[in-house]
Amino acid sequence: MNRAIEQAFTDFPIPVSFIVYGGHADAYVTYQQTDIDEVLHADDSVSEYKTYYDFDVYVKNNKRGNYYDYIAAIKEIMENIGFMWEPTRDSGDMFEPDTQYFHKTICFSYDVSLQNK
């Protein structure tokens, strides 16, 4: 799953990193798998499940709404590779006073079928 995500974001205008970003950009995104749910079993094995990924968007200067431009772009990319936006799992808008970053978490799910594997 991570490989597909990283390939989808190769041309994204800000850095996108798995779990931790170690750079110094004024805007960046981290992502991670957060949950597996709705597991279906058939013939004594898992046949389908839903996996969830969180994307955390960090922006230092949010005066012009660029925070939401990145979020809209992330939603479009993720939906294009088969993920579904899960708005009820999103965070509210946050501000990190220690780093001075605005921060918002958006969540996506992906239905995985193991029947043809």
N, C-alpha and C positions, 0 to 999 in steps of 0.2 A: 504494500500500500504506500509506504514512504517513497519508493522509487517513482511511482506514478505521480504522487504529489510534487516531488522535486522536479520532475520533467515538466509538469504543467506550469511551474513557476520560474522556468529558466529565464524568461524575458521580463519578469516582474520588475518594476522600477525601484523597489527597495529590497534589502536583504530578507530572505525567508530561510529560517533555520529550524532544525529539529530540536526541540526542547529549550536549548540555550543559544543565545546570540552573544558572541564574544567581541563584537566590533564596537564602533563608536558613532554609528549613523544616527541622525536625528529622527529617523523613522525606520522601523523594522517590524518583522512578523516572526513569531515562533509558533510552532504547532506540535501537537502530540496526541496520541491515542489516549482516550480517557475512560472508555467503557466498552463492554460487549454485552449485548442484551438481546432479548427475544430469540433465544436459541431454540431451534427446532431439531428434533431427533427423528431418525428413521433407521430401521434395521440396526438398532443399538449403537448408532453413532450420530454425530452432529451432521445435519444436512444443510442447515442455513443458520445464519446469525446476522445481527446488525452491529456494526462497529461505529463508534463515535470518535470524532476528532475535534479538538478545540484549536482555534487559531487566535492567538493573542496579538493585537495590533497595538504598537507603541509609537507615539508621535510626540516630539518635544514641543513644537509650535503648532497649535491647532486653531489659530485665529481665523483661517480661511476655510475651514471645514474639510481639509484634506484627509482628515481622519476617516470621514465617511466615504470619500472617494476611494480610498484603499479598500474599505470594507465592501463596497459595491463591486469592485474589481475582483476581490477574493471570491465573493458569492458567484459571480459569473464563471470564473475559472473552475471552481469546484463543481458547479452544476454541469458544466461542459464535460467533466470527466466522470459523471455519474453519481455524485454525492447529492444529498438533499439537505438544504438549510433547515436547522432545527431551532427556530426563534425562541421557543419556550426555554431552551437551555442556555441562551445567551446571557452575558452579564449586563449589568447596567454600565453607564459611563463611569469611568474611574479616573482618578488623578493620583500619581505616585509622588508624594512630596519629597521623598529622599532623592529621586532621580530627575524630577521635573517632567516626567513623561505622562501624557494622557494615555489611557489604556482601556481597551474594550476587548472582551472575549466573545467570539462568535463560534457556533457549534454546527457541525455537519454530521450526517450519518451516511452509512453505505451498507446496502444489503449484500451479503456475501452468500453465494450458493456453492456448496461443495459437491453437489450431486453429479456434476460432469467432470470431476477431477480424478 
